Each structure stands twice: as C-alpha cells, then as structure tokens.
Amino acid sequence: DAKATQPTSMDCAEGRAANLPCNHSTISENEYIYWYRQIHSQGPQYVIHGLKNNETNAMASLIITEDRKSSTLILPHATLRDTAVYYCIVRVAHWDR
C-alpha cells in the first residue's frame, strides 16, 4: 500500500498562496494523487487529483514531481474560509470521487 505523509499543520498569510506538500515515495504507476479537505464537522470535500501531469481547477493547483514521489497542493489565494484539514491520498482511480 502506498503511504502518503504530510505536515501536521501549516500557517499561511491571508491572500497569499498556500503550498501544502505531500510525500508518497512508494506510489505505483496506476495510482493517482487525490486531495480532499474537511472543514469543521462537515464531510470531506474533493479538491483535485492527478496522475502524472500538473492539474489546475477553480479551487487549487496540483504540482507533481517528475518521479511522482511527491506533490504540492497550491491554494492560490488562501482565505480564512480555506482553513481545514487537508488530506493527501494515493489510490487507484475510481469514477466516483
């Protein structure tokens, strides 16, 4: 099983980009990198995912290193509303997020 590790907490100035790193050195070829976030007592919310290429959507960007052993989630303009627990998960893709 691939294991993803990330910092326990991070601070960011409001309005600045927040860079959240994730290490997944045991990732296999067919495993995707997924990011979710959980705000307070709400359920997890999908943020973004990728396989090899960098990805960007309305919420965030995902930068994946060439060897795929690590990645960074970038929130371009972090606000207080982005305060959450962020989860980096490595798994084989499923159509449901």
Beta strands, then each sheet from edge to edge (+ up, - down):
strand 1: 18-23
strand 2: 31-38
strand 3: 45-50
strand 4: 55-56
strand 5: 61-64
strand 6: 70-75
strand 7: 85-92
sheet 1: 1+ 6- 5+ 4-
sheet 2: 3+ 2- 7+
end
